[in-house]
Amino acid sequence: METTSDNATTYSDAKLTAGTTYYYRVAAVMSNAISDYATAAATTTGSSNLIPNGTYVVESVYSGLVIDDPGSSKTDGEDMQQYTRNNGTNQQWTVTNLGGNVITLTNVASGQLLDVAGASKANSALVDQWPANDHTNQLWNVISLGGGNFELTSVNSGLALDVVGGLKTVGAKIDQYPYGGNAWQQWKFTSY
């Protein structure tokens, strides 16, 4: 997408290919006049995935509880919760990288994806499971926080995966909420 303002052109949402050299014309703008030009080259590199493809248990940094499909439900729209780890397949999530550290999380027991209910963009919308439908409410941006901890944000809403109310309680629901650096919005992935 190209946008222009104050005699400057900005390109966003560019599709870049790993290993390709791109040339950019850089202008320094002063008092709405272009004062100098330079040509810069940048080569993209294939970025490694922050969380490799595989099956994981996803644990809340705050509570130590894991994201759980209650009762191994196969019901569309079943709300997800945090629960004590018990090695059930309802607590196992298959990570599939789609590029750019965007992932899907598929529950092993149900075969359904971690999904923001109703594709909501609202604060506190619950996170459920739903069959794959190619919608962005089933896609999650992975952001490294260091120390093996990650923030996950919905591609659809930009809101972070969150434990409702910051609770440590077994059975507390999972929702989305603006990221505030809270431990209940941070997650660890342990290979299963």
SULWO-V209090 format. One record per residue. PSI is psi in whole degrees, 0 to 359 (999 if undefined). OMEGA is omega in degrees with one decimal (999 if undefined). NEAR is the number of other C-alpha atoms within 8 Angstrom. Layout:
BEGIN
psi:PSI omega:OMEGA near:NEAR
psi:PSI omega:OMEGA near:NEAR
END
This chain:
BEGIN
psi:137 omega:-180.0 near:6
psi:131 omega:175.2 near:7
psi:148 omega:-178.5 near:7
psi:134 omega:174.4 near:8
psi:142 omega:178.4 near:6
psi:45 omega:178.6 near:5
psi:19 omega:178.1 near:6
psi:141 omega:177.7 near:7
psi:131 omega:180.0 near:8
psi:136 omega:177.2 near:7
psi:131 omega:177.0 near:8
psi:166 omega:-178.8 near:6
psi:31 omega:178.9 near:5
psi:142 omega:176.2 near:6
psi:110 omega:-177.8 near:4
psi:147 omega:-178.4 near:6
psi:131 omega:179.7 near:6
psi:140 omega:177.1 near:8
psi:0 omega:-179.3 near:8
psi:139 omega:177.2 near:9
psi:130 omega:178.2 near:8
psi:141 omega:179.0 near:8
psi:135 omega:-178.0 near:8
psi:139 omega:173.6 near:8
psi:120 omega:-173.7 near:8
psi:129 omega:179.1 near:8
psi:136 omega:171.6 near:9
psi:123 omega:-174.7 near:8
psi:126 omega:178.1 near:10
psi:126 omega:178.9 near:7
psi:44 omega:179.1 near:4
psi:17 omega:176.5 near:7
psi:139 omega:178.9 near:6
psi:121 omega:-174.3 near:9
psi:336 omega:-175.7 near:8
psi:150 omega:176.2 near:7
psi:148 omega:173.2 near:9
psi:152 omega:175.9 near:7
psi:129 omega:-179.2 near:8
psi:146 omega:177.4 near:8
psi:139 omega:176.4 near:8
psi:134 omega:177.6 near:8
psi:125 omega:178.2 near:9
psi:151 omega:176.5 near:11
psi:153 omega:177.2 near:7
psi:119 omega:-178.9 near:6
psi:142 omega:178.6 near:5
psi:153 omega:179.3 near:4
psi:134 omega:177.8 near:9
psi:323 omega:175.2 near:8
psi:110 omega:-178.5 near:8
psi:157 omega:173.3 near:8
psi:142 omega:179.7 near:8
psi:184 omega:-179.8 near:8
psi:133 omega:-172.3 near:10
psi:160 omega:162.6 near:12
psi:133 omega:-176.4 near:13
psi:113 omega:-171.2 near:13
psi:136 omega:173.0 near:12
psi:127 omega:177.2 near:16
psi:325 omega:-174.7 near:12
psi:310 omega:-172.4 near:8
psi:339 omega:-173.5 near:9
psi:1 omega:177.0 near:8
psi:162 omega:-174.1 near:12
psi:157 omega:176.9 near:13
psi:131 omega:-166.4 near:14
psi:137 omega:170.8 near:11
psi:106 omega:-172.5 near:13
psi:126 omega:175.4 near:10
psi:22 omega:-176.7 near:5
psi:39 omega:-178.1 near:9
psi:143 omega:172.6 near:10
psi:12 omega:-177.1 near:9
psi:128 omega:173.7 near:6
psi:133 omega:176.5 near:8
psi:6 omega:176.6 near:8
psi:126 omega:179.6 near:12
psi:139 omega:178.4 near:12
psi:155 omega:-177.6 near:14
psi:173 omega:168.8 near:13
psi:145 omega:-174.1 near:16
psi:160 omega:176.2 near:11
psi:134 omega:-179.7 near:8
psi:131 omega:-179.3 near:8
psi:9 omega:177.9 near:5
psi:14 omega:175.7 near:6
psi:154 omega:178.4 near:7
psi:342 omega:177.4 near:9
psi:353 omega:176.6 near:14
psi:8 omega:-179.8 near:17
psi:135 omega:-176.2 near:16
psi:127 omega:178.0 near:12
psi:120 omega:177.7 near:13
psi:129 omega:172.9 near:14
psi:117 omega:178.7 near:10
psi:133 omega:-179.4 near:11
psi:0 omega:-178.4 near:8
psi:147 omega:177.6 near:7
psi:28 omega:-177.6 near:6
psi:38 omega:168.1 near:12
psi:130 omega:-175.8 near:11
psi:163 omega:162.1 near:13
psi:154 omega:176.0 near:14
psi:115 omega:-177.6 near:11
psi:125 omega:178.8 near:11
psi:130 omega:-177.1 near:16
psi:321 omega:-177.7 near:12
psi:316 omega:-173.2 near:11
psi:337 omega:-175.1 near:9
psi:10 omega:-179.1 near:9
psi:161 omega:-176.2 near:13
psi:149 omega:170.7 near:13
psi:129 omega:-162.6 near:13
psi:141 omega:171.6 near:12
psi:122 omega:-173.8 near:16
psi:129 omega:175.3 near:12
psi:18 omega:-177.2 near:4
psi:32 omega:-177.8 near:9
psi:146 omega:172.9 near:9
psi:9 omega:-175.3 near:9
psi:145 omega:170.8 near:8
psi:140 omega:175.7 near:8
psi:8 omega:174.2 near:8
psi:136 omega:-177.0 near:12
psi:154 omega:176.7 near:12
psi:128 omega:-177.3 near:14
psi:195 omega:171.7 near:13
psi:147 omega:-177.6 near:16
psi:147 omega:176.7 near:11
psi:149 omega:179.8 near:8
psi:132 omega:-178.2 near:8
psi:10 omega:178.2 near:4
psi:22 omega:176.5 near:5
psi:153 omega:-174.7 near:7
psi:347 omega:176.2 near:9
psi:359 omega:174.9 near:14
psi:6 omega:-178.8 near:15
psi:141 omega:-175.5 near:13
psi:129 omega:172.3 near:12
psi:135 omega:178.2 near:12
psi:126 omega:179.2 near:13
psi:121 omega:179.6 near:9
psi:134 omega:176.1 near:9
psi:2 omega:-177.3 near:8
psi:159 omega:177.9 near:6
psi:21 omega:-179.8 near:4
psi:11 omega:178.0 near:8
psi:147 omega:-176.7 near:12
psi:147 omega:165.8 near:12
psi:138 omega:174.3 near:14
psi:125 omega:177.8 near:13
psi:141 omega:178.2 near:12
psi:129 omega:176.0 near:17
psi:326 omega:-178.0 near:11
psi:314 omega:-172.1 near:9
psi:338 omega:-173.7 near:10
psi:3 omega:-179.2 near:9
psi:154 omega:-174.3 near:12
psi:146 omega:170.9 near:13
psi:133 omega:-162.8 near:14
psi:147 omega:170.4 near:12
psi:127 omega:-177.1 near:14
psi:126 omega:175.6 near:10
psi:8 omega:-177.8 near:4
psi:30 omega:-176.5 near:7
psi:151 omega:172.4 near:9
psi:5 omega:-172.4 near:8
psi:137 omega:171.6 near:7
psi:133 omega:178.7 near:9
psi:355 omega:177.0 near:7
psi:139 omega:-176.8 near:12
psi:162 omega:176.9 near:12
psi:136 omega:179.4 near:16
psi:192 omega:173.2 near:13
psi:145 omega:-176.5 near:17
psi:153 omega:178.6 near:12
psi:137 omega:-177.7 near:8
psi:128 omega:-179.5 near:8
psi:14 omega:-179.7 near:5
psi:12 omega:-178.4 near:6
psi:145 omega:-178.8 near:7
psi:335 omega:178.8 near:8
psi:2 omega:173.1 near:13
psi:14 omega:-178.0 near:16
psi:144 omega:-169.5 near:16
psi:145 omega:173.5 near:13
psi:142 omega:178.1 near:11
psi:119 omega:178.2 near:11
psi:124 omega:179.9 near:8
psi:140 omega:177.3 near:7
psi:999 omega:999 near:6
END
